[in-house]
Amino acid sequence: MSSMKTALPMSLLALAFSVGGAAARELRPEEINTASIASIGTEKSGPGDPDPAIVRLQVLLDRAGSSPGVIDGLSGENVDKAVAGFEAMNNLPVDGRLDPEVASRLEGNAPIVESYVVSAEDAAGLVDKIPEDYGEKAKMQSLGYTSVAEKLSERFHMGIDLVHALNPASQFAPGDTVWVVNPGPPTEGKVKRIEADRKTGQVLAYAADGSLLAVYPATIGSEDNPAPSGKHKVKGVARMPVYRYDPKRNFKQGKNNEVLTIPKGPNGPVGTVWIDLTEPTYGIHGTPEPKLIDKVGSHGCVRLTNWDVEELASMVKPGIMVDFVKGSSAAPK
């Protein structure tokens, strides 16, 4: 497999983790299941606390094919972009605002939060920790999840803080019943063309008839390591890829001066999927840190959450066009 770009600069990753806060308050399932998305903007949660109505909105957007990224109950650009994506998918005026028309089209009666019984499989394949240094990563057998809670957070598209807010007393042991959101089944279809919008930080997947199949928040390069421009094609898809670190070809991480093979796993530098592009060393891939999508720059590649890139990979074939643009019809005006 060709060399790949990394998921994110480690110095910025450390900075991102240094700005944490107190644990979020406990959140009851019925608060989310009975919440009204029409109340968003009128009722305030505490700083850093998940808003039940925003959790509901994020799940509804995810079910509709316009991904909010991590479902965490927090307002922000990724939520606004998901609303804009939904508007574009439904031929509505695109402004990224949750007006009554958008709310009425999104709402449904299916419960947002459901119970889930932790299985023995959920507790299998875990690792103690993920080292920052690539040399240490290369010594590991796999870069798996570090806890059952982390594994479930990705399966159900949730932020880890929301998982704990819904299950504050759970040990997540096999046999335990826990609360999770239900983001619905993956979007299905055949993608004919992909747009990677560097201005808005979005990936848009189009069908052959020009309709918009799915929209994802994305990290697309950075000022120091910009993404490519123009049109390229998908070469192929690798699931659970190993990562070939080459400091001469890509970038320098820590004191590692030699080529390293970093094992596969959801916490690997490129996550669970690598969609290879015809532009050498560039691709669309997953990430070990989904909450940082479109918040911290990449080394030139297009980074999605693991679940979003898995969904996209199931809809693409070699040869489809990937167009790097600046500004799209799904961007909030």
Residue, then its C-alpha position, 0 to 999 in steps of 0.5 A: m500500500s502506498s504511503m499515507k499522511t498522518a491523522l494530526p499534528m501531535s503538538l496540537l493534539a496535546l493542546a486539544f487535550s489540555v483544554g478540558g473541563a469538569a465531567a458533564r452532568e448526568l443525562r437521562p434518556e427521557e430528556i433526549n427522547t422527549a426534547s424538542i429541537a424547536s427549543i434549540g437556542t431558547e434553552k441554555s445548558g451549563p458550559g460544556d454540558p450536552d443539550p438534550a435537544i442538540v443530541r436529538l438534532q444531531v441524531l436526526l441529521d445523522r439518520a438523514g444522511s447529513s453527518p454532524g460528526v460526533i454526536d455530543g450535544l454541543s452546538g457548533e459549526n459542525v452542527d450548522k454545516a450538517v443543517a446546511g447539508f440537509e437543506a441542500m439534500n432537500n432543495l431548501p434554501v441553504d443557510g445552516r439555520l434550524d427553521p421550522e421547515v427544516a425541523s418539521r422535515l427532520e422530526g420523527n417518532a423513533p426513539i433517539v436513545e435506546s438500551y444496549v447490552v454490552s457483549a463479550e465481543d465489545a470487551a475483546g481486543l482492547v489495548d491499555k493505551i495508545p502512545e503518542d510516539y510513532g516509534e512506540k506505536a510501531k512496537m504494538q500488535s494493534l492500535g485498538y480501542t482503549s475501553v469498551a466505552e470508547k468502542l461503543s462511542e464510535r459504534f454509535h457515533m457518540g462523543i465519549d463524554l456523552v456516553h459517560a453522561l448517559n451512563p455515569a455509574s456503568q462499568f461497561a462490563p459484558g452483560d451490563t445494559v447501557w444507554v446509547v443513541n441510535p444514529g440509524p443505518p448507514t446511508e446506501g447508494k452509489v457515489k459518482r462524484i465527491e467534492a472536498d470543500r476546503k473552505t467549509g470543511q465538508v465532503l459531499a457525495y453525489a449520485a450519478d443523477g446529481s443528487l446529494l447522497a451524503v454530507y460529512p464534516a471534514t478536516i481538509g489539509s492545513e495552512d502548513n500542509p494544504a490539500p491538493s487542488g483540482k480533480h483526482k480519482v479514487k484508486g481503491v479502498a483499504r480497510m483497517p490499513v497499516y500506516r507506513y511512516d516515512p519522515k523523508r516523504n511525508f513529515k517528521q514525528g518526534k525523533n523518528n528518522e526511520v521508516l516505520t510500519i504502524p499497525k492497523g486499528p481504529n486508533g491508528p493515524v489513519g483510522t479504520v479506512w484509507i480511500d486512496l487517491t491518484e494524487p500520490t500519498y493523498g487519501i480520504h481516511g479516518t481518525p483516532e480523534p473524531k472530536l477534532i474533525d475540522k478543528v485541527g489541521s491535517h497533513g494535507c489529506v481529507r480526514l473524516t470520523n471513522w464511521d463516516v469514512e466507512e460509510l463513504a467507502s461502502m459507496v465508492k468504486p475506483g475511478i470516481m472523481v474527487d474534486f477539491v473545491k472552495g465553496s459548495s452549494a451545501a455551505p451555509k450562506 
